[in-house]
Amino acid sequence: MKKLKLFGVGFLALAALGFILQALGLAPKTETPQVTTQTTTTEQSSTSESSSTETTEQSSEKVAYDVAEMNVKISDSFNESVQFNQEGADGYEWTAHIYELKLKDNGAINATVNDSFSTLSDTEKTDVLNSVSRAVNMVVFLETEEDKSYFITAYDQAGNKVAQSHMTNVLEYDFE
């Protein structure tokens, strides 16, 4: 009982000290993080022929950084990785099968693959897409310290979906 009383007195003393520091303006400042979102609107004029394709991304979560700036950094990093592969550096072979990487507003990755991607086995395709995930994660982590896995959808250069990561495990894929 004596320890409980001592704990209570100590707690009240700390609370009083915090209140006094807050009143004097000496308490550490806490800031609410700001969230930046980017919205893009595209208008099309009506024509005699029209077609629409709807793609549903699996994540509705918005990212807390400028996606356009992050895509520039991802593109720069990818181009550097392509150069390393061309120079024969180990671990960059995956870049030979990727044409372009884009991070979406919701944090999902869209990868455009080269024709050589279709010649790979499912295991090799998985390795390539997991390398894409690691590469994008590294860039985002270095810029924001955000460490998470990203949902990936891969398209061929004609815009046809060729692979998509699973909802429950983004490092496993369904191939078209």
Secondary structure as the mmCIF struct_conf table of DSSP 4:
data_model
#
loop_
_struct_conf.conf_type_id
_struct_conf.id
_struct_conf.beg_label_comp_id
_struct_conf.beg_label_asym_id
_struct_conf.beg_label_seq_id
_struct_conf.end_label_comp_id
_struct_conf.end_label_asym_id
_struct_conf.end_label_seq_id
HELX_RH_AL_P HELX_RH_AL_P1 LYS A 2 LEU A 24
TURN_TY1_P TURN_TY1_P1 GLY A 25 GLY A 25
BEND BEND1 ALA A 27 ALA A 27
HELX_LH_PP_P HELX_LH_PP_P1 PRO A 28 LYS A 29
HELX_LH_PP_P HELX_LH_PP_P2 THR A 32 GLN A 34
BEND BEND2 SER A 48 GLU A 49
BEND BEND3 GLN A 58 GLN A 58
HELX_LH_PP_P HELX_LH_PP_P3 GLU A 61 VAL A 63
BEND BEND4 ALA A 64 TYR A 65
HELX_RH_AL_P HELX_RH_AL_P2 VAL A 67 GLN A 86
TURN_TY1_P TURN_TY1_P2 GLU A 87 GLY A 88
TURN_TY1_P TURN_TY1_P3 ASP A 90 GLY A 91
HELX_RH_3T_P HELX_RH_3T_P1 GLU A 93 HIS A 97
STRN STRN1 ILE A 98 LEU A 103
TURN_TY1_P TURN_TY1_P4 ASP A 105 ASN A 106
BEND BEND5 GLY A 107 GLY A 107
STRN STRN2 ILE A 109 VAL A 113
HELX_LH_PP_P HELX_LH_PP_P4 ASN A 114 ASN A 114
HELX_RH_3T_P HELX_RH_3T_P2 ASP A 115 THR A 119
BEND BEND6 LEU A 120 LEU A 120
HELX_RH_AL_P HELX_RH_AL_P3 ASP A 122 THR A 144
STRN STRN3 ILE A 152 TYR A 155
TURN_TY1_P TURN_TY1_P5 GLN A 157 ALA A 158
BEND BEND7 GLY A 159 GLY A 159
STRN STRN4 LYS A 161 SER A 165
BEND BEND8 MET A 167 THR A 168
TURN_TY1_P TURN_TY1_P6 VAL A 170 LEU A 171
BEND BEND9 GLU A 172 GLU A 172
STRN STRN5 TYR A 173 PHE A 175
#
